[in-house]
Amino acid sequence: KVIPSLKHFSLYSERDTDKYNELIVPLVCRMTNLEELNLHLVVYCEKRFIDGYDLKRNVISRLLQLNKFVFNIRSRLPLNDQAYLSSNEDCQRSFNEGQCHIYSSPYPAKYYEYITNNFPDGLFKYVREVSLYDERPFEHEFFIKIAKCFPFMEKLTVYNKKPQLNKFDERSTDDNRHLSVIQYPYLRLLDLFDARDDYAEQFLLEFKTCLPIKVDLHVHFSTLNRVTHNFTRNATRMNCAKIIDAVVPCGKPSALKQLLKDYMPDLKIMFF
C-alpha cells in the first residue's frame, strides 16, 4: 500500500539486518512523495554488497520527489562467492567476510567502525568514536592517518592480533628521529582488549604517541606488564602517567596496586 503523505523518513539501526531487500527497500519505495530520506544501517547480505549502483537503481530512481538523501550503510558479505565483490566502492575483505561502506558527504555519523588499512584519506570532523580492524598489521603511518582524519576522536578501539612489521626501539636514535609523534588531543577512552601487545606499545611509547591528560585505558594486565617491562620502562612512563582510569583483567589485584600506583600515580584501576 502506497504512503503518499509522508515527506520525511529516517531509519537508524546499529544492529545487523538481513531484511534490507525484503522489507526496508519495499517500505521506503511505498513513500512515493518522500522528499527527505535518512538511512543508517548495517546490512548482512547473501549475494552482493549494497553499493552506489544498488541505491540508485532500487531507491533513488523510484523516489521522484526526493531532494535530500543522507545515508551511512555498511554491508557485510560472506566471501564464499567472490564474483559479487564490488570494485568501485570502499570494499574491504578479511579471510571469511567482506564489507562495503558507503556514505553521503559530509559523513553523517558520530562513529566510524571497522576501519582497515584500505581506508582512504578524508576529514571526518563529526566522528567521535572509531574502531579499527584488520587481518593485516597497522603500522605507525596508518595511525598518523587516523589522527589526521579524525581530529576530534574521543574513543578508539583497536582489533588486531597481527604483529607490526616496522618496530622501533627507544635505544635506536637513528630510527626514532624519523618518527612523527602522533597526538590525539581529544582522546578519552582507548580500548586495547583485542589488540596485540604491539598496539599498546604504539600508544604508550613516548616517541610514537603523545597521549592527552586523563585517558581511560582498557587493556589486559599481561599486556601492560610486558609493554612497561614490569612497570620500569622509562619510554612508557610519561604516557602511563596520563592514564587516570583503567579496566584490567587480573587475578591478583592486591599485590599490584602499590606497583601500579608508583608508575601511574593518578590511576584509578578496576580489576576483574
C-alpha positions, 0 to 999 in steps of 0.5 A: 500500500502506497504512503503518499503523505509522508515527506520525511523518513529516517531509519537508524539501526546499529544492529545487523539486518538481513531484511534490507531487500525484503522489507526496508527497500519495499517500505521506503519505495511505498513513500512515493512523495518522500522528499527527505530520506535518512538511512543508517544501517548495517546490512548482512547480505547473501549475494552482493554488497549494497553499493552506489549502483544498488541505491540508485537503481532500487531507491533513488530512481523510484523516489521522484520527489526526493531532494535530500538523501543522507545515508551511512550503510555498511554491508557485510558479505560472506566471501564464499562467492567472490564474483559479487565483490564490488570494485568501485566502492570502499570494499574491504575483505578479511579471510571469511567476510567482506564489507562495503561502506558507503556514505553521503558527504559530509559523513553523517555519523558520530562513529566510524567502525571497522576501519582497515588499512584500505581506508582512504584519506578524508576529514571526518570532523563529526566522528567521535568514536572509531574502531579499527580492524584488520587481518593485516598489521597497522603500522605507525603511518596508518595511525598518523592517518587516523589522527589526521582524519579524525581530529576530534576522536574521543574513543578508539578501539583497536582489533588486531592480533597481527604483529607490526612489521616496522618496530622501533626501539627507544635505544635506536636514535637513528630510527626514532628521529624519523618518527612523527609523534602522533597526538590525539588531543581529544582522546578519552577512552582507548580500548586495547582488549583485542589488540596485540601487545604491539598496539599498546606499545604504539600508544604508550611509547613516548616517541610514537604517541603523545597521549592527552591528560586523563585517558581511560585505558582498557587493556589486559594486565599481561599486556601492560606488564610486558609493554612497561617491562614490569612497570620500569620502562622509562619510554612508557612512563610519561604516557602511563602517567596520563592514564587516570582510569583503567579496566584490567583483567587480573587475578591478583589485584592486591599485590599490584596496586602499590606497583601500579600506583608508583608508575601511574600515580593518578590511576584509578584501576578496576580489576576483574 
